[in-house]
Amino acid sequence: MERKWWTLLLVSIATFMLLLDVTVVNVALPDIQRELNASLSSLQWVVDAYSLTLAAFLLTAGSLGDRLGRRRVFTIGFGIFTFASFLCGISNDPTLLNLARGLQGVGGAGMFATSLALIGQEFHGKDRATAFGVWGATVGGAVAVGPLVGGILTQSFGWEWIFFVNVPIGITAMILTERRIVNVFAKDPEPVDVAGLVTFSAALFLLIFGLIRGNPEGWGSGVIVGCLVAAAVLLALFVAIELRVAHPMLDLGLFRKRAFNGVSAVAFALSAGMFAMFLYLTIYMQGVLDFSPLEAGLRFLPLTVLGFVVAPISGSLSHRVPIRILLGCGLTLVGIGLLLMHGLTPSSEWTALLVGFVIAGIGIGTTNPGIGQAAIAVVPVEKSGMGSGINTTFRQVGIATGVAGLGAVFQSQVDSKLAAELSEVPPGLGEAVASGGSHTAAEMGFDGKALHVADIAFVSGMNEILVIGAVICFIGAILGFLLVRSEDFVQPTGGPSDAAG
């Protein structure tokens, strides 16, 4: 098999693994809580620690890839991710598990941030379009299939195996990476921008921390306000540093390109409007419709399968159709799909979501390949790692912002509906409904009337955020269509102008 196809295979495996670990752990939380005697706060950190470090180190890892070699950073990231997965699996204490999850995120950043650059360095012309189509299918599928994989592994082997399964795959993939992928880096690697690296990573860490902890901690709490203010200060300092340093880790001149802003907006909107919605759709399936994790995962398959099927087709079309058309139409379809899911009632079956799943799946498959191609096309070849890193940063910040923003609206709507339906809301009912639906409320011992009202409140909140998610997607579609222009693309001329080692 040619080297480029090995590159695509290994990058797709890495992308699938690291994105799967964003969602796969959710279905295992009850087992983790029971076996490790974990508190609610510890359980939340099992999810948050990974997302936090993954988002914070993406741009840093991408920029280091341009300087040190993309394969080298990719392999190091794979090694950290694999070792951290092993630590997660052997953890017998919540603190060790959470620390290992944070380390997983650091490794995942090295893998994810270099993925687009590795594909871009190997593929050109029509093959590049096909490659990004396969990669786009992997991204959409990994996010959606997480509950299914988590359910199978947890029910069949135990929660530890959602982490242990990464170990043999990771070791094999690292060996193949070193043997089959060339280590490409800039001909004249720039010095590492240490000041930019530190300020940006710290700013993103505090920003994502504030976003993902805002709902449970309270948006007005001193910790959250302090984190968000400190993040803003550090981002301003980062911009000041990048404007003055000779070799910045992020070329701020990219923001003068309309296409760069457009593809960043599309990546953010798809994540905030659709991928963040998977959390609430999963809770609805398991917490209101009372499906098992495996049963819920199977019902996501129409969306997942269509994403896989459509993405390669969209990738091949991008060789003939302007990318802005694919981005605009794809994200519009996602928005329409979300609107078609709207209108849930307490008596709705899961099939009320089916048409929306189909349309949204087609939209995700249409959009993802174009995001990947445009993210690489707007930067010089020697800065592909930077382009890949900043694009994946927008994706992860979009998910964190979407989960936080939709969660705040969802919680408010649930509380409002409970108050309207009950003369007095029992303590803890609102939080139980928002975090796990009526199933969680039943486990906490609330009576039949409260459970019926819980279903009413939950679907009311779901209907509200489905509309908001659709609006986010429509805005992203408009921006992508208007801003992404081929004249902003840096076209490769016969292959990479980088060095290989």
NUGUFI-656277 format. One record per residue (C-alpha): residue number from 1; residue in one letter; x, y, z. Coordinates in nm, 3 decimals, always signed. Last residue first. Example, Ala and Ser with C-alpha at 12.3 -4.5 7.8 and 13.67 -1.06 7.14 Angstrom:
residues 2
(2,S,(+1.367,-0.106,+0.714))
(1,A,(+1.230,-0.450,+0.780))
***
This chain:
residues 501
(501,G,(+1.338,+1.338,+0.775))
(500,A,(+1.140,+1.534,+0.528))
(499,A,(+1.167,+1.899,+0.433))
(498,D,(+0.876,+2.119,+0.333))
(497,S,(+0.781,+2.257,-0.006))
(496,P,(+0.502,+2.000,-0.024))
(495,G,(+0.379,+1.884,-0.361))
(494,G,(+0.336,+1.988,-0.722))
(493,T,(+0.247,+2.347,-0.653))
(492,P,(+0.019,+2.357,-0.348))
(491,Q,(-0.248,+2.630,-0.370))
(490,V,(-0.267,+2.884,-0.090))
(489,F,(-0.639,+2.957,-0.069))
(488,D,(-0.770,+3.312,-0.028))
(487,E,(-0.872,+3.331,-0.395))
(486,S,(-1.084,+3.018,-0.335))
(485,R,(-1.341,+3.211,-0.134))
(484,V,(-1.489,+3.115,+0.201))
(483,L,(-1.655,+3.428,+0.340))
(482,L,(-2.014,+3.437,+0.211))
(481,F,(-2.098,+3.065,+0.207))
(480,G,(-1.918,+2.992,+0.534))
(479,L,(-2.075,+3.291,+0.707))
(478,I,(-2.424,+3.194,+0.590))
(477,A,(-2.378,+2.831,+0.695))
(476,G,(-2.243,+2.933,+1.036))
(475,I,(-2.551,+3.148,+1.095))
(474,F,(-2.774,+2.857,+0.992))
(473,C,(-2.587,+2.620,+1.223))
(472,I,(-2.622,+2.851,+1.523))
(471,V,(-2.993,+2.893,+1.445))
(470,A,(-3.039,+2.514,+1.437))
(469,G,(-2.868,+2.474,+1.775))
(468,I,(-3.099,+2.739,+1.921))
(467,V,(-3.404,+2.558,+1.783))
(466,L,(-3.287,+2.226,+1.928))
(465,I,(-3.214,+2.408,+2.256))
(464,E,(-3.578,+2.501,+2.313))
(463,N,(-3.725,+2.167,+2.207))
(462,M,(-3.493,+1.989,+2.447))
(461,G,(-3.592,+2.214,+2.737))
(460,S,(-3.961,+2.145,+2.680))
(459,V,(-3.880,+1.776,+2.638))
(458,F,(-3.718,+1.776,+2.983))
(457,A,(-3.991,+1.974,+3.157))
(456,I,(-4.269,+1.747,+3.036))
(455,D,(-4.069,+1.437,+3.129))
(454,A,(-3.999,+1.579,+3.475))
(453,V,(-4.369,+1.662,+3.514))
(452,H,(-4.446,+1.292,+3.479))
(451,L,(-4.167,+1.205,+3.723))
(450,A,(-4.289,+1.459,+3.979))
(449,K,(-4.638,+1.315,+3.960))
(448,G,(-4.507,+0.962,+4.006))
(447,D,(-4.298,+1.036,+4.315))
(446,F,(-3.928,+1.123,+4.337))
(445,G,(-3.698,+0.849,+4.468))
(444,M,(-3.353,+0.950,+4.342))
(443,E,(-3.355,+0.663,+4.092))
(442,A,(-3.682,+0.801,+3.953))
(441,A,(-3.525,+1.144,+3.902))
(440,T,(-3.235,+0.977,+3.720))
(439,H,(-3.479,+0.806,+3.482))
(438,S,(-3.681,+1.129,+3.456))
(437,G,(-3.394,+1.297,+3.275))
(436,G,(-3.027,+1.252,+3.357))
(435,S,(-2.847,+1.579,+3.422))
(434,A,(-3.127,+1.828,+3.354))
(433,V,(-3.396,+1.619,+3.526))
(432,A,(-3.185,+1.550,+3.835))
(431,E,(-3.079,+1.915,+3.862))
(430,G,(-3.440,+2.032,+3.848))
(429,L,(-3.556,+1.769,+4.098))
(428,G,(-3.290,+1.850,+4.357))
(427,P,(-3.524,+2.010,+4.608))
(426,P,(-3.891,+1.935,+4.530))
(425,V,(-4.052,+2.209,+4.315))
(424,E,(-4.357,+2.357,+4.488))
(423,S,(-4.684,+2.436,+4.312))
(422,L,(-4.574,+2.211,+4.030))
(421,E,(-4.636,+2.262,+3.656))
(420,A,(-4.517,+2.622,+3.620))
(419,A,(-4.219,+2.573,+3.854))
(418,L,(-4.118,+2.257,+3.669))
(417,K,(-4.142,+2.440,+3.336))
(416,S,(-3.923,+2.728,+3.458))
(415,D,(-3.663,+2.493,+3.607))
(414,V,(-3.646,+2.291,+3.285))
(413,Q,(-3.621,+2.606,+3.071))
(412,S,(-3.339,+2.744,+3.285))
(411,Q,(-3.152,+2.412,+3.280))
(410,F,(-3.181,+2.390,+2.901))
(409,V,(-3.070,+2.750,+2.847))
(408,A,(-2.762,+2.695,+3.067))
(407,G,(-2.693,+2.359,+2.907))
(406,L,(-2.717,+2.501,+2.556))
(405,G,(-2.456,+2.760,+2.649))
(404,A,(-2.222,+2.522,+2.832))
(403,V,(-2.249,+2.231,+2.586))
(402,G,(-2.222,+2.469,+2.292))
(401,T,(-1.926,+2.660,+2.433))
(400,A,(-1.737,+2.338,+2.507))
(399,I,(-1.821,+2.191,+2.165))
(398,G,(-1.728,+2.514,+1.986))
(397,V,(-1.403,+2.544,+2.183))
(396,Q,(-1.322,+2.194,+2.058))
(395,R,(-1.394,+2.271,+1.693))
(394,F,(-1.225,+2.613,+1.704))
(393,T,(-0.916,+2.442,+1.845))
(392,T,(-0.932,+2.184,+1.566))
(391,N,(-0.909,+2.469,+1.317))
(390,I,(-0.625,+2.639,+1.506))
(389,G,(-0.419,+2.320,+1.515))
(388,S,(-0.471,+2.220,+1.152))
(387,G,(-0.374,+2.565,+1.026))
(386,M,(-0.071,+2.577,+1.257))
(385,G,(+0.033,+2.229,+1.150))
(384,S,(-0.005,+2.330,+0.786))
(383,K,(+0.244,+2.614,+0.834))
(382,E,(+0.506,+2.489,+0.584))
(381,V,(+0.229,+2.436,+0.329))
(380,P,(+0.122,+2.800,+0.344))
(379,V,(-0.218,+2.851,+0.509))
(378,V,(-0.568,+2.891,+0.363))
(377,A,(-0.573,+2.546,+0.198))
(376,I,(-0.522,+2.353,+0.522))
(375,A,(-0.838,+2.475,+0.698))
(374,A,(-1.023,+2.472,+0.366))
(373,Q,(-0.965,+2.099,+0.316))
(372,G,(-1.064,+2.000,+0.668))
(371,I,(-1.376,+2.214,+0.676))
(370,G,(-1.479,+2.087,+0.332))
(369,P,(-1.453,+1.726,+0.450))
(368,N,(-1.679,+1.795,+0.752))
(367,T,(-1.967,+1.974,+0.579))
(366,T,(-2.131,+1.719,+0.349))
(365,G,(-2.111,+1.431,+0.596))
(364,I,(-2.252,+1.652,+0.870))
(363,G,(-2.538,+1.762,+0.643))
(362,I,(-2.626,+1.407,+0.537))
(361,G,(-2.631,+1.305,+0.903))
(360,A,(-2.846,+1.609,+0.989))
(359,I,(-3.103,+1.510,+0.724))
(358,V,(-3.120,+1.147,+0.842))
(357,F,(-3.118,+1.231,+1.213))
(356,G,(-3.397,+1.486,+1.162))
(355,V,(-3.606,+1.223,+0.988))
(354,L,(-3.545,+0.982,+1.277))
(353,L,(-3.600,+1.211,+1.577))
(352,A,(-3.973,+1.140,+1.618))
(351,T,(-3.870,+0.775,+1.571))
(350,W,(-3.745,+0.783,+1.930))
(349,E,(-4.107,+0.770,+2.047))
(348,S,(-4.290,+1.081,+2.162))
(347,S,(-4.527,+1.057,+2.461))
(346,P,(-4.357,+1.330,+2.667))
(345,T,(-4.368,+1.555,+2.358))
(344,L,(-4.099,+1.642,+2.106))
(343,G,(-4.166,+1.924,+1.858))
(342,H,(-3.813,+1.985,+1.733))
(341,M,(-3.621,+1.700,+1.568))
(340,L,(-3.708,+1.849,+1.228))
(339,L,(-3.552,+2.177,+1.341))
(338,L,(-3.227,+1.994,+1.415))
(337,G,(-3.228,+1.836,+1.069))
(336,I,(-3.290,+2.175,+0.908))
(335,G,(-2.984,+2.313,+1.088))
(334,V,(-2.771,+2.018,+0.975))
(333,L,(-2.898,+2.068,+0.619))
(332,T,(-2.794,+2.435,+0.636))
(331,L,(-2.450,+2.325,+0.757))
(330,G,(-2.409,+2.107,+0.450))
(329,C,(-2.542,+2.364,+0.204))
(328,G,(-2.311,+2.641,+0.325))
(327,L,(-2.003,+2.422,+0.363))
(326,L,(-2.057,+2.242,+0.032))
(325,I,(-2.119,+2.566,-0.155))
(324,R,(-1.820,+2.733,+0.012))
(323,I,(-1.602,+2.441,-0.104))
(322,P,(-1.665,+2.530,-0.467))
(321,V,(-1.782,+2.218,-0.659))
(320,R,(-1.546,+2.022,-0.885))
(319,H,(-1.271,+1.885,-0.656))
(318,S,(-1.510,+1.936,-0.365))
(317,L,(-1.729,+1.664,-0.515))
(316,S,(-1.478,+1.396,-0.413))
(315,G,(-1.492,+1.510,-0.051))
(314,S,(-1.871,+1.528,-0.056))
(313,I,(-1.888,+1.168,-0.177))
(312,P,(-1.637,+1.065,+0.091))
(311,A,(-1.852,+1.242,+0.355))
(310,V,(-2.190,+1.106,+0.241))
(309,V,(-2.149,+0.741,+0.339))
(308,F,(-1.984,+0.793,+0.679))
(307,G,(-2.226,+1.071,+0.779))
(306,L,(-2.515,+0.857,+0.659))
(305,V,(-2.398,+0.574,+0.882))
(304,T,(-2.373,+0.796,+1.189))
(303,L,(-2.714,+0.964,+1.156))
(302,P,(-2.898,+0.640,+1.085))
(301,L,(-2.683,+0.470,+1.355))
(300,F,(-2.793,+0.694,+1.643))
(299,R,(-3.063,+0.444,+1.736))
(298,L,(-2.802,+0.175,+1.791))
(297,G,(-2.628,+0.394,+2.048))
(296,A,(-2.945,+0.431,+2.250))
(295,E,(-3.000,+0.054,+2.261))
(294,L,(-2.639,+0.000,+2.369))
(293,P,(-2.656,+0.265,+2.639))
(292,S,(-2.985,+0.116,+2.763))
(291,F,(-3.302,+0.293,+2.656))
(290,D,(-3.522,+0.463,+2.915))
(289,L,(-3.702,+0.699,+2.673))
(288,V,(-3.651,+0.984,+2.920))
(287,G,(-3.304,+0.929,+3.068))
(286,Q,(-3.144,+0.702,+2.810))
(285,M,(-3.261,+0.854,+2.482))
(284,Y,(-3.302,+1.204,+2.623))
(283,I,(-2.959,+1.192,+2.791))
(282,T,(-2.806,+1.086,+2.459))
(281,L,(-2.984,+1.369,+2.277))
(280,Y,(-2.853,+1.610,+2.539))
(279,L,(-2.491,+1.503,+2.495))
(278,F,(-2.527,+1.477,+2.116))
(277,M,(-2.630,+1.844,+2.105))
(276,A,(-2.269,+1.959,+2.152))
(275,F,(-2.192,+1.797,+1.815))
(274,M,(-2.473,+1.985,+1.642))
(273,G,(-2.485,+2.360,+1.718))
(272,A,(-2.158,+2.419,+1.900))
(271,S,(-1.951,+2.177,+1.692))
(270,L,(-2.101,+2.265,+1.354))
(269,A,(-2.094,+2.635,+1.444))
(268,F,(-1.728,+2.637,+1.551))
(267,A,(-1.608,+2.454,+1.239))
(266,V,(-1.821,+2.681,+1.018))
(265,A,(-1.690,+2.997,+1.189))
(264,S,(-1.330,+2.879,+1.148))
(263,V,(-1.399,+2.806,+0.779))
(262,G,(-1.528,+3.160,+0.732))
(261,N,(-1.256,+3.335,+0.927))
(260,F,(-0.987,+3.158,+0.723))
(259,A,(-1.177,+3.229,+0.400))
(258,R,(-1.204,+3.599,+0.482))
(257,K,(-0.830,+3.631,+0.521))
(256,R,(-0.732,+3.913,+0.756))
(255,F,(-0.754,+3.662,+1.042))
(254,L,(-0.460,+3.478,+0.887))
(253,G,(-0.244,+3.783,+0.957))
(252,L,(-0.249,+3.673,+1.320))
(251,D,(+0.015,+3.412,+1.233))
(250,L,(-0.007,+3.182,+1.534))
(249,M,(+0.312,+3.035,+1.684))
(248,P,(+0.479,+3.370,+1.619))
(247,H,(+0.834,+3.395,+1.477))
(246,A,(+0.966,+3.751,+1.514))
(245,V,(+0.758,+3.833,+1.823))
(244,R,(+0.576,+4.166,+1.832))
(243,L,(+0.224,+4.098,+1.707))
(242,E,(+0.228,+3.749,+1.860))
(241,I,(+0.315,+3.889,+2.203))
(240,A,(+0.033,+4.144,+2.199))
(239,V,(-0.213,+3.877,+2.085))
(238,F,(-0.099,+3.647,+2.368))
(237,L,(-0.138,+3.928,+2.622))
(236,A,(-0.495,+3.984,+2.504))
(235,L,(-0.556,+3.609,+2.531))
(234,L,(-0.405,+3.612,+2.881))
(233,V,(-0.632,+3.895,+2.994))
(232,A,(-0.943,+3.726,+2.848))
(231,A,(-0.852,+3.395,+3.013))
(230,A,(-0.796,+3.571,+3.348))
(229,V,(-1.142,+3.727,+3.322))
(228,L,(-1.301,+3.390,+3.236))
(227,C,(-1.119,+3.209,+3.517))
(226,G,(-1.199,+3.475,+3.777))
(225,V,(-1.567,+3.480,+3.681))
(224,I,(-1.578,+3.100,+3.710))
(223,V,(-1.400,+3.082,+4.046))
(222,G,(-1.582,+3.380,+4.197))
(221,S,(-1.922,+3.230,+4.123))
(220,G,(-2.159,+3.425,+3.899))
(219,W,(-2.181,+3.157,+3.632))
(218,G,(-2.266,+2.890,+3.888))
(217,E,(-2.039,+2.596,+3.971))
(216,P,(-2.239,+2.327,+3.785))
(215,N,(-2.328,+2.553,+3.489))
(214,G,(-1.999,+2.738,+3.453))
(213,R,(-1.776,+2.430,+3.484))
(212,I,(-1.749,+2.353,+3.111))
(211,L,(-1.719,+2.717,+3.007))
(210,G,(-1.488,+2.837,+3.284))
(209,F,(-1.253,+2.541,+3.239))
(208,I,(-1.257,+2.598,+2.863))
(207,L,(-1.152,+2.961,+2.912))
(206,L,(-0.893,+2.880,+3.181))
(205,F,(-0.723,+2.612,+2.970))
(204,L,(-0.748,+2.825,+2.656))
(203,A,(-0.573,+3.114,+2.830))
(202,A,(-0.303,+2.888,+2.979))
(201,S,(-0.236,+2.729,+2.638))
(200,F,(-0.223,+3.069,+2.470))
(199,T,(+0.003,+3.231,+2.730))
(198,V,(+0.250,+2.941,+2.748))
(197,L,(+0.287,+2.878,+2.374))
(196,G,(+0.304,+3.248,+2.293))
(195,A,(+0.587,+3.303,+2.543))
(194,V,(+0.768,+2.989,+2.422))
(193,D,(+0.753,+3.074,+2.052))
(192,V,(+0.966,+2.780,+1.940))
(191,P,(+1.233,+2.893,+1.695))
(190,E,(+1.136,+2.872,+1.327))
(189,P,(+1.213,+2.561,+1.125))
(188,D,(+1.395,+2.641,+0.800))
(187,K,(+1.282,+2.369,+0.561))
(186,A,(+0.956,+2.330,+0.755))
(185,F,(+0.879,+1.980,+0.883))
(184,V,(+0.778,+1.645,+0.737))
(183,N,(+0.842,+1.315,+0.919))
(182,V,(+0.748,+1.048,+0.663))
(181,I,(+0.477,+0.798,+0.756))
(180,R,(+0.508,+0.419,+0.710))
(179,R,(+0.761,+0.286,+0.963))
(178,E,(+0.719,+0.534,+1.248))
(177,T,(+0.343,+0.543,+1.200))
(176,L,(+0.322,+0.163,+1.176))
(175,I,(+0.489,+0.125,+1.515))
(174,M,(+0.268,+0.395,+1.666))
(173,A,(-0.048,+0.234,+1.522))
(172,T,(+0.034,-0.104,+1.673))
(171,I,(+0.096,+0.048,+2.016))
(170,G,(-0.223,+0.256,+1.997))
(169,I,(-0.445,-0.032,+1.888))
(168,P,(-0.304,-0.254,+2.163))
(167,V,(-0.363,+0.021,+2.425))
(166,N,(-0.688,+0.186,+2.311))
(165,V,(-0.900,-0.116,+2.407))
(164,F,(-0.781,-0.073,+2.766))
(163,F,(-0.967,+0.260,+2.798))
(162,I,(-1.328,+0.160,+2.718))
(161,W,(-1.214,-0.170,+2.868))
(160,E,(-1.203,-0.038,+3.223))
(159,W,(-1.582,+0.012,+3.219))
(158,G,(-1.650,-0.361,+3.221))
(157,F,(-1.630,-0.641,+2.963))
(156,S,(-1.966,-0.690,+2.792))
(155,Q,(-2.186,-0.412,+2.933))
(154,T,(-1.910,-0.152,+2.939))
(153,L,(-1.763,-0.244,+2.602))
(152,I,(-2.095,-0.257,+2.416))
(151,G,(-2.236,+0.056,+2.580))
(150,G,(-1.923,+0.258,+2.523))
(149,V,(-1.917,+0.160,+2.157))
(148,L,(-2.281,+0.260,+2.114))
(147,P,(-2.250,+0.580,+2.319))
(146,G,(-1.944,+0.688,+2.117))
(145,V,(-2.101,+0.628,+1.774))
(144,A,(-2.203,+0.991,+1.717))
(143,V,(-1.875,+1.166,+1.791))
(142,A,(-1.666,+0.903,+1.615))
(141,G,(-1.889,+0.899,+1.307))
(140,G,(-1.870,+1.271,+1.243))
(139,V,(-1.492,+1.284,+1.271))
(138,T,(-1.433,+0.962,+1.075))
(137,A,(-1.660,+1.073,+0.790))
(136,G,(-1.461,+1.395,+0.768))
(135,W,(-1.135,+1.199,+0.748))
(134,V,(-1.275,+0.987,+0.463))
(133,G,(-1.386,+1.300,+0.277))
(132,F,(-1.052,+1.464,+0.347))
(131,A,(-0.885,+1.173,+0.174))
(130,T,(-1.119,+1.189,-0.127))
(129,A,(-1.051,+1.559,-0.178))
(128,R,(-0.677,+1.499,-0.147))
(127,D,(-0.699,+1.219,-0.404))
(126,K,(-0.857,+1.461,-0.652))
(125,G,(-0.563,+1.699,-0.640))
(124,H,(-0.297,+1.644,-0.378))
(123,F,(-0.247,+1.410,-0.083))
(122,E,(+0.061,+1.347,+0.132))
(121,Q,(+0.135,+1.679,+0.305))
(120,G,(-0.234,+1.764,+0.345))
(119,I,(-0.316,+1.436,+0.519))
(118,L,(-0.038,+1.493,+0.773))
(117,A,(-0.142,+1.857,+0.816))
(116,L,(-0.504,+1.759,+0.882))
(115,S,(-0.401,+1.513,+1.155))
(114,T,(-0.138,+1.728,+1.325))
(113,A,(-0.365,+1.895,+1.580))
(112,F,(-0.564,+1.577,+1.647))
(111,M,(-0.271,+1.354,+1.743))
(110,G,(-0.080,+1.603,+1.957))
(109,A,(-0.405,+1.720,+2.117))
(108,G,(-0.499,+1.359,+2.197))
(107,G,(-0.178,+1.319,+2.393))
(106,V,(-0.260,+1.620,+2.611))
(105,G,(-0.619,+1.499,+2.645))
(104,Q,(-0.505,+1.157,+2.764))
(103,L,(-0.295,+1.330,+3.030))
(102,G,(-0.611,+1.496,+3.162))
(101,R,(-0.784,+1.158,+3.165))
(100,A,(-0.490,+1.016,+3.361))
(99,L,(-0.529,+1.289,+3.621))
(98,N,(-0.903,+1.215,+3.643))
(97,L,(-0.847,+0.841,+3.685))
(96,L,(-0.579,+0.895,+3.947))
(95,T,(-0.815,+1.118,+4.147))
(94,P,(-1.108,+0.875,+4.114))
(93,D,(-0.906,+0.585,+4.267))
(92,N,(-0.863,+0.230,+4.146))
(91,S,(-0.714,+0.335,+3.813))
(90,I,(-0.590,+0.042,+3.603))
(89,G,(-0.793,+0.138,+3.295))
(88,C,(-0.717,+0.509,+3.318))
(87,L,(-0.343,+0.441,+3.347))
(86,F,(-0.359,+0.226,+3.032))
(85,S,(-0.539,+0.506,+2.850))
(84,A,(-0.268,+0.749,+2.969))
(83,F,(-0.001,+0.527,+2.812))
(82,T,(-0.192,+0.517,+2.482))
(81,F,(-0.257,+0.894,+2.475))
(80,I,(+0.105,+0.976,+2.562))
(79,G,(+0.231,+0.743,+2.290))
(78,F,(-0.014,+0.875,+2.031))
(77,G,(+0.089,+1.233,+2.114))
(76,I,(+0.455,+1.141,+2.072))
(75,T,(+0.372,+0.974,+1.741))
(74,F,(+0.178,+1.277,+1.610))
(73,V,(+0.451,+1.517,+1.730))
(72,R,(+0.716,+1.316,+1.545))
(71,R,(+0.498,+1.266,+1.238))
(70,R,(+0.440,+1.639,+1.215))
(69,G,(+0.807,+1.738,+1.237))
(68,L,(+0.976,+1.949,+1.501))
(67,R,(+0.889,+2.301,+1.380))
(66,D,(+0.562,+2.250,+1.190))
(65,G,(+0.452,+1.992,+1.447))
(64,L,(+0.528,+2.235,+1.729))
(63,S,(+0.272,+2.471,+1.577))
(62,G,(+0.007,+2.198,+1.571))
(61,A,(+0.082,+2.089,+1.928))
(60,T,(+0.052,+2.444,+2.060))
(59,L,(-0.269,+2.501,+1.865))
(58,L,(-0.425,+2.188,+2.015))
(57,F,(-0.300,+2.222,+2.374))
(56,A,(-0.594,+2.382,+2.556))
(55,A,(-0.869,+2.194,+2.372))
(54,L,(-0.744,+1.846,+2.461))
(53,T,(-0.651,+1.956,+2.814))
(52,L,(-1.007,+2.062,+2.898))
(51,S,(-1.194,+1.792,+2.708))
(50,Y,(-1.005,+1.519,+2.893))
(49,A,(-1.043,+1.674,+3.239))
(48,D,(-1.413,+1.746,+3.179))
(47,V,(-1.545,+1.392,+3.134))
(46,V,(-1.380,+1.220,+3.431))
(45,W,(-1.407,+1.559,+3.602))
(44,Q,(-1.785,+1.531,+3.618))
(43,L,(-1.749,+1.194,+3.789))
(42,S,(-1.521,+1.343,+4.053))
(41,S,(-1.776,+1.616,+4.128))
(40,L,(-2.054,+1.358,+4.164))
(39,S,(-1.841,+1.165,+4.416))
(38,A,(-1.664,+0.843,+4.324))
(37,N,(-1.702,+0.513,+4.510))
(36,L,(-1.456,+0.363,+4.262))
(35,E,(-1.678,+0.069,+4.164))
(34,R,(-2.015,+0.245,+4.189))
(33,Q,(-1.915,+0.576,+4.037))
(32,I,(-1.726,+0.405,+3.755))
(31,D,(-2.026,+0.185,+3.680))
(30,P,(-2.259,+0.487,+3.668))
(29,L,(-2.007,+0.681,+3.453))
(28,A,(-1.970,+0.415,+3.182))
(27,V,(-2.223,+0.566,+2.941))
(26,N,(-2.045,+0.902,+2.945))
(25,V,(-1.699,+0.754,+2.880))
(24,V,(-1.758,+0.700,+2.509))
(23,T,(-1.825,+1.069,+2.443))
(22,V,(-1.489,+1.251,+2.430))
(21,D,(-1.300,+0.921,+2.409))
(20,L,(-1.448,+0.859,+2.065))
(19,L,(-1.285,+1.182,+1.950))
(18,L,(-0.940,+1.051,+2.043))
(17,M,(-0.990,+0.704,+1.898))
(16,F,(-1.153,+0.812,+1.571))
(15,T,(-0.887,+1.075,+1.506))
(14,A,(-0.607,+0.826,+1.571))
(13,I,(-0.761,+0.561,+1.346))
(12,S,(-0.823,+0.820,+1.072))
(11,V,(-0.463,+0.945,+1.097))
(10,L,(-0.335,+0.588,+1.070))
(9,L,(-0.546,+0.503,+0.764))
(8,L,(-0.480,+0.834,+0.588))
(7,T,(-0.105,+0.804,+0.638))
(6,W,(-0.104,+0.441,+0.522))
(5,W,(-0.289,+0.560,+0.213))
(4,K,(-0.023,+0.824,+0.150))
(3,R,(+0.257,+0.572,+0.190))
(2,E,(+0.128,+0.348,-0.087))
(1,M,(+0.000,+0.000,+0.000))
***
